[in-house]
């Protein structure tokens, strides 16, 4: 059964109060439900999303990750084209903590810095791929997403 209008309004209202843009909201919805579109959520899935957003809006416990730091890490993961499972894997690799939810502020800083370096490295690699080796200034290239793939459209004009 499709979600109700009240659930939809609550999801968007809570996201606005948390300072989430549409991209981050859709990423959060996907991480909770596996559904890419809010309009396709069922009543149960919408309830899970609302519960997740309520959890994000609670005041952080002392010594635990703040909502701002959590959003920053998830946004960096999104920029890298990662799923939440991969973000948790990065947390485990950098800090030996299995989940983003259990990070301390110090651990969150370490993960954030590592992910920022990865984003910068990916940007520089993409820049290198975009340099035209054959000297053809009219050739067009298309960036295809977070994985760093470049597609040569073959256009010349």
C-alpha positions as CSV (number, residue, x, y, z in Angstrom):
1,X,0.0,0.0,0.0
2,X,1.4,3.4,-1.0
3,X,2.4,5.9,1.7
4,X,0.0,8.5,2.9
5,X,0.2,12.2,2.1
6,X,0.8,12.9,5.8
7,X,3.8,10.6,5.8
8,X,5.2,12.3,2.7
9,X,4.8,15.8,4.3
10,X,6.4,14.6,7.5
11,X,9.4,13.1,5.6
12,X,10.0,16.3,3.7
13,X,9.4,18.5,6.7
14,X,11.8,16.6,8.9
15,X,14.4,16.6,6.1
16,X,14.1,20.4,5.8
17,X,14.5,20.8,9.6
18,X,17.6,18.6,9.5
19,X,19.0,20.8,6.7
20,X,19.0,18.0,4.2
21,X,18.9,18.8,0.5
22,X,16.9,16.5,-1.9
23,X,20.0,14.5,-2.9
24,X,20.9,13.7,0.7
25,X,17.3,12.9,1.6
26,X,17.0,10.5,-1.3
27,X,20.3,8.9,-0.3
28,X,18.9,8.5,3.3
29,X,15.7,7.0,1.9
30,X,17.6,4.6,-0.3
31,X,19.9,3.5,2.6
32,X,16.8,2.7,4.8
33,X,14.5,1.1,2.3
34,X,16.5,0.3,-0.8
35,X,13.9,2.4,-2.8
36,X,15.3,5.2,-4.9
37,X,12.1,7.2,-5.2
38,X,10.1,8.6,-2.2
39,X,6.9,8.5,-4.3
40,X,7.2,4.7,-4.5
41,X,7.5,4.1,-0.8
42,X,4.9,1.8,1.0
43,X,3.3,2.8,4.3
44,X,5.8,0.6,6.2
45,X,8.8,1.9,4.3
46,X,7.7,5.5,4.9
47,X,7.4,4.7,8.6
48,X,11.0,3.4,8.6
49,X,12.2,6.5,6.9
50,X,10.4,8.7,9.4
51,X,11.9,6.7,12.3
52,X,15.3,7.1,10.8
53,X,14.9,10.8,10.4
54,X,13.6,11.1,14.0
55,X,16.8,9.3,15.1
56,X,18.9,11.8,13.2
57,X,17.1,14.8,14.8
58,X,17.8,13.6,18.4
59,X,20.5,15.4,20.3
60,X,23.8,13.5,20.1
61,X,25.0,11.7,23.1
62,X,28.2,13.0,24.6
63,X,31.2,11.4,22.9
64,X,29.1,10.2,19.9
65,X,28.8,11.3,16.3
66,X,26.9,14.6,15.8
67,X,24.2,14.7,13.1
68,X,26.3,17.2,11.1
69,X,29.3,14.9,11.1
70,X,27.1,12.0,10.1
71,X,25.6,14.0,7.2
72,X,29.1,15.1,6.1
73,X,30.4,11.5,6.0
74,X,27.3,10.3,4.1
75,X,27.6,13.1,1.6
76,X,31.3,12.3,1.0
77,X,30.3,8.6,0.5
78,X,27.7,9.7,-2.0
79,X,30.3,11.8,-3.8
80,X,32.4,8.7,-4.1
81,X,29.4,6.7,-5.4
82,X,29.3,4.5,-2.3
83,X,26.4,2.7,-0.6
84,X,26.0,3.0,3.2
85,X,27.6,-0.5,3.6
86,X,30.7,0.8,1.9
87,X,30.8,3.9,4.2
88,X,30.7,1.5,7.2
89,X,33.5,-0.5,5.6
90,X,35.6,2.7,5.4
91,X,34.8,3.4,9.1
92,X,36.0,-0.1,9.9
93,X,39.2,0.4,7.9
94,X,40.2,3.8,9.2
95,X,39.1,3.5,12.9
96,X,38.3,-0.2,13.5
97,X,34.7,0.8,14.4
98,X,32.1,-1.3,12.5
99,X,29.4,1.4,11.9
100,X,29.1,5.1,11.3
101,X,26.6,5.2,14.2
102,X,29.3,4.3,16.8
103,X,32.0,6.7,15.8
104,X,33.3,9.2,18.3
105,X,33.9,12.8,17.1
106,X,37.6,12.1,16.8
107,X,37.0,8.9,14.8
108,X,34.5,10.9,12.6
109,X,37.2,13.4,11.9
110,X,39.6,10.7,10.8
111,X,37.0,9.1,8.5
112,X,36.0,12.5,7.1
113,X,39.6,13.5,6.3
114,X,40.3,10.1,4.7
115,X,37.2,10.4,2.5
116,X,38.0,14.0,1.6
117,X,41.4,12.9,0.4
118,X,39.8,10.1,-1.7
119,X,37.3,12.6,-3.3
120,X,40.2,15.0,-4.1
121,X,42.3,12.1,-5.6
122,X,39.3,11.0,-7.7
123,X,38.8,14.6,-9.0
124,X,42.5,14.8,-10.0
125,X,42.3,11.4,-11.7
126,X,39.3,12.5,-13.6
127,X,41.1,15.7,-14.6
128,X,44.0,13.6,-15.9
129,X,41.6,11.4,-17.9
130,X,39.9,14.5,-19.4
131,X,43.2,15.8,-20.8
132,X,43.2,15.2,-24.5
133,X,46.2,13.1,-25.5
134,X,45.5,13.3,-29.2
135,X,45.4,17.1,-29.3
136,X,41.8,17.1,-30.6
137,X,40.3,20.2,-29.0
138,X,36.8,19.6,-30.3
139,X,36.3,16.1,-28.9
140,X,33.7,16.0,-26.1
141,X,33.8,13.8,-23.0
142,X,31.1,12.9,-20.6
143,X,31.6,12.2,-16.9
144,X,29.4,9.2,-16.0
145,X,29.3,9.2,-12.2
146,X,30.9,8.6,-8.9
147,X,33.0,5.7,-10.1
148,X,35.2,8.0,-12.1
149,X,34.3,6.7,-15.5
150,X,34.7,8.9,-18.5
151,X,32.8,8.2,-21.7
152,X,34.0,9.4,-25.0
153,X,31.0,10.5,-26.9
154,X,32.9,10.8,-30.2
155,X,31.4,14.2,-30.8
156,X,33.5,16.6,-32.7
157,X,31.6,19.8,-32.5
